[in-house]
């Protein structure tokens, strides 16, 4: 048997370090067994998936040094490798499930489903679909489809007993069927959900081992059931522990920079990032901290992965990156890497319009570029206080900015200006009152390119990190204050969206 693993990111945002972590372990396992590593793009969420995000994922994973044997950019014998290009396969397999009685059409409206779950929660039951459409006869189903009634396709799930699943790291996992929902397989728009597409693709692509994050354990019974319905052999499952923040919470962009591109743009070495991710729940047999990808592949043993939540500590990563810079690069390599980071052609193409309109001699360029090269900017409570805004207003603006920037699907000057205007309106200020704060937090300087352009060049994760740093300078937000701000933010969402709809 040829070992085949895969990574299947969704192109709906920044390329996450968690994706690189899962990709690394899939790559190491496949290569350690002389197998193949596949990249598949799971873009069935057409509202949120973007070509911009797909490109960023491919660029980020390439930058880390990981490569794949098959994928949307290089092709392969099991393509296409974008789910949006595989609809015929999903339609065919969904129809098979319907014909075999393993799936059914569901016509329940969102209001009916909300009422159903509210009743179940009031009765202290696990919220799940109650199967009411399983009793519709074929004639009624055909008539409603012919009439054009909105509907989805759900899978049938047993109501009694337990599902037993074997996990390579965790052994036997048993989950009562009563806790497993009758999953939607085909959405009303005719596109499959993750669950159907995932199973069909893994089988047709010959994936032998599914190595993924532990957040997918609750979905494993649904996937195992689909394999049984199709009469296919299920790949071996291995659920890795999730990356954690230092406070043990799940790693998220609300508390830590999570984009791979953030670490690239901050000047981290890709070797150091992969090295650090390789230590997330695993270690070399000799326990040494510094190793490269080839060394990891040679020594890799997935059975030695620890189930304790690995802590992703940026300070520890920074230290390890320093070890690589100090001890693993020759002077020539050091110079080349530094010049690639500081003076890449793509960087100067992006900043050239800003420089040409501002400097008279090249020696002035440094003061304008410094905020882009800096790891952090120098801020003080006095600096922010001198802007003339009360501390609670400062906290409101900065926290709202973080939340708005987190929700951005795309990142360009127009979007950034739109989000800052939204925040100004939400806190009852004029744009001119908010912009000095944004400028200082992003640049840490009296003179720099405009805040809008600076945010574009910094990118979303570095921009969010600087706004969060500004929030920390004024003391952050307490748990009580966060709840108050969240309430105020939701109220602003409703009122501003209502106003926009009315216009």
Residue pairs with C-beta under 8 A, 6 or more apart in sequence:
1 208
2 34
2 35
2 36
2 206
2 208
3 29
3 30
3 33
3 34
3 35
3 36
3 208
3 209
4 30
4 35
4 36
4 37
4 38
4 205
4 206
4 207
4 208
4 209
5 26
5 27
5 29
5 30
5 35
5 36
5 37
5 38
5 207
5 208
5 209
5 210
5 211
6 26
6 37
6 38
6 39
6 40
6 202
6 205
6 207
6 210
7 19
7 22
7 23
7 26
7 37
7 38
7 39
7 40
7 61
7 68
8 39
8 40
8 41
8 42
8 198
8 201
9 15
9 16
9 19
9 41
9 42
9 57
10 41
10 42
10 43
10 45
10 48
10 49
11 41
11 43
11 49
11 50
11 51
11 53
11 54
11 56
11 57
12 45
12 48
12 49
12 50
12 53
12 409
13 48
13 53
13 409
14 53
14 56
14 253
14 258
14 259
14 260
14 261
14 262
14 460
14 461
15 53
15 56
15 57
15 59
15 60
15 61
15 259
15 260
15 261
16 258
16 259
16 260
17 243
17 251
17 258
17 259
17 260
17 263
17 273
17 277
17 312
18 213
18 242
18 243
18 251
18 258
19 57
19 61
19 260
20 60
20 61
20 64
20 66
20 260
20 273
20 274
20 277
21 240
21 243
21 277
21 280
22 211
22 212
22 213
22 240
23 61
23 64
23 66
24 64
24 66
24 274
24 277
24 278
24 296
25 211
25 240
25 282
25 302
25 305
26 37
26 209
26 211
27 37
27 66
27 68
27 297
28 278
28 293
28 296
28 297
28 300
28 302
29 35
29 209
29 211
29 300
29 302
30 36
30 37
30 209
31 37
31 297
32 297
32 298
32 300
32 301
35 208
36 69
36 70
37 67
37 68
37 69
38 68
38 69
38 70
38 71
38 76
38 78
38 81
38 205
38 207
39 58
39 61
39 68
39 70
39 71
39 72
39 81
40 71
40 72
40 81
40 82
40 83
40 201
40 205
41 54
41 57
41 72
41 81
41 82
41 83
42 83
42 194
42 197
42 198
43 49
43 54
43 82
43 83
43 84
44 83
44 84
44 191
44 192
44 193
44 194
44 197
46 84
46 189
46 191
48 409
49 84
50 409
50 410
52 410
54 72
56 261
58 71
58 72
58 73
59 261
60 259
60 260
60 261
60 264
61 68
61 260
63 260
63 261
63 264
63 270
64 260
64 270
64 273
64 274
65 270
65 271
65 274
65 293
66 274
66 293
68 74
69 76
70 76
70 77
70 78
70 79
70 81
70 205
71 81
72 79
72 80
72 81
72 82
75 81
78 204
78 205
78 206
80 86
83 90
83 192
83 197
83 201
86 197
86 200
86 201
87 190
87 191
87 192
89 200
89 201
89 204
90 186
90 191
90 192
90 196
90 197
90 200
91 190
93 196
93 200
93 230
94 103
94 153
94 185
94 186
94 192
94 196
96 230
97 103
97 153
97 155
97 185
97 226
97 229
97 230
98 104
98 105
98 153
100 229
101 156
102 155
102 156
102 229
103 153
103 154
103 155
103 156
103 185
104 133
104 134
104 136
104 141
104 153
104 154
104 156
105 133
105 136
105 141
105 144
105 145
105 151
105 152
105 153
106 129
106 133
106 151
106 152
106 153
106 154
106 182
106 184
107 133
107 136
107 144
107 149
107 150
107 151
108 116
108 129
108 132
108 133
109 150
113 129
116 129
116 130
116 132
117 127
120 126
120 127
120 128
120 130
121 127
126 178
126 179
128 178
128 179
128 180
128 181
128 182
129 154
129 181
129 182
131 159
131 182
133 154
134 156
134 182
144 151
145 151
150 188
151 188
152 184
152 185
152 186
152 187
152 188
153 184
153 185
153 186
154 182
154 183
154 184
154 185
155 182
155 183
155 185
155 195
155 222
155 225
155 226
155 229
156 182
157 177
157 180
157 181
157 182
157 183
157 221
157 222
157 225
158 177
159 177
159 178
160 177
160 178
161 176
161 177
162 174
162 175
162 176
162 177
163 174
163 175
163 176
163 177
163 180
163 220
163 221
163 224
163 225
164 172
164 173
164 174
165 172
165 173
165 174
165 175
165 220
165 221
165 224
165 237
166 172
166 173
166 236
166 237
167 173
167 217
167 220
167 237
167 238
167 239
168 209
168 236
168 237
168 238
168 302
168 303
169 238
169 239
169 240
169 302
169 303
169 305
169 307
170 239
170 307
173 217
173 220
175 218
175 220
175 221
177 221
179 218
180 218
180 221
180 222
181 222
183 193
183 195
183 222
184 193
185 192
185 193
185 195
185 196
186 192
186 193
186 196
187 193
192 200
195 219
195 222
195 223
195 226
196 226
198 223
199 223
199 226
199 227
199 230
201 207
202 210
202 235
203 227
203 230
203 232
207 235
208 235
208 236
209 235
209 236
209 238
210 235
210 236
210 237
210 238
211 238
211 240
211 302
212 238
212 239
212 240
213 239
213 240
213 241
213 242
214 239
214 240
214 241
214 242
215 242
216 239
217 239
220 237
220 239
223 234
224 234
227 233
227 234
238 302
240 281
240 305
241 280
241 281
241 305
241 306
241 307
241 308
241 309
241 310
242 250
242 251
242 309
243 250
243 251
243 280
243 309
243 310
243 311
243 312
244 250
244 251
244 309
244 310
244 311
244 312
245 251
245 252
245 255
245 256
245 311
245 312
246 311
246 313
247 255
248 309
248 311
249 255
251 258
251 312
252 258
253 259
253 406
253 461
253 464
254 402
254 406
256 312
256 314
257 263
257 266
257 314
257 461
257 462
257 464
257 465
258 461
259 459
259 460
259 461
260 273
261 459
261 461
262 459
262 461
262 462
262 465
263 273
263 317
264 270
265 458
265 459
265 462
266 375
266 462
267 341
267 375
268 317
268 318
268 321
269 321
269 324
269 325
269 337
271 292
271 293
271 324
271 328
272 317
272 320
272 321
272 323
272 324
273 317
273 321
274 292
274 293
274 296
275 289
275 290
275 291
275 292
275 296
275 320
275 324
276 316
276 317
276 320
278 291
278 293
278 296
279 289
279 310
280 310
280 312
281 305
281 306
281 307
281 308
281 310
282 300
282 302
282 304
282 305
282 306
283 304
284 291
284 295
284 296
284 299
285 299
289 320
289 323
290 320
290 323
290 324
290 327
290 328
291 299
325 334
329 337
342 373
347 372
350 457
351 369
351 372
351 449
351 457
354 368
354 449
354 453
354 457
355 365
355 368
355 369
358 364
358 368
358 449
359 365
359 368
367 445
367 447
367 448
368 447
368 448
368 449
370 445
370 448
371 377
371 442
371 443
371 444
371 445
371 448
371 449
371 454
371 458
372 454
372 457
372 458
374 444
376 444
376 466
376 469
377 441
377 442
377 443
377 444
377 445
377 466
377 469
378 444
379 440
379 441
379 444
379 469
379 470
379 473
380 473
381 473
381 474
381 475
383 440
384 394
384 437
384 440
384 441
384 470
384 473
384 474
385 391
387 394
387 436
387 437
387 440
389 397
389 433
389 437
391 474
391 475
393 427
393 429
394 437
394 474
395 471
395 474
395 477
395 481
395 485
396 427
396 485
396 488
397 423
397 424
397 427
397 429
397 434
397 437
398 437
398 441
398 467
398 468
398 470
398 471
398 474
399 471
399 477
399 482
399 485
399 489
400 423
400 426
400 427
400 485
400 489
400 492
401 419
401 420
401 423
401 438
401 467
402 464
402 467
402 468
402 471
403 489
404 419
404 420
404 422
404 423
405 419
405 460
405 463
405 464
405 467
406 464
408 415
408 416
408 419
408 460
411 456
411 459
411 460
412 456
413 452
413 453
413 456
416 452
416 455
416 456
417 452
420 431
420 434
420 435
420 438
420 451
420 452
421 431
422 496
423 434
424 430
424 431
424 433
424 434
425 492
425 496
426 488
426 489
426 492
426 496
427 434
427 492
435 451
437 470
438 451
438 455
439 448
439 450
439 451
439 454
440 470
441 466
441 467
441 469
441 470
442 448
442 451
442 454
442 455
442 458
442 463
442 466
442 467
443 449
443 451
443 454
448 454
449 457
455 463
458 466
471 477
477 485
